[in-house]
């Protein structure tokens, strides 16, 4: 796991950044991409970490969907 200067895990920051690019709140984002809301909450609260491939797929999907 990679940590940034503030001590937050960069993976979680990346999930939040991807969601922020959409302008959607957590509930809307989870519903749009078929992610259980609890899973999104756990990722962003750093209780669980998503596999790298999930981050990459979400990043690609958001780039395509929000051009």
Secondary structure, 3 states (H helix, E strand, C coil): CCECCCCCEHHHHHHHHHHHHHCCCHHHHHHHCCCCHHHHHHHHCCCCCCCHHHHHHHHHHHHHHCC
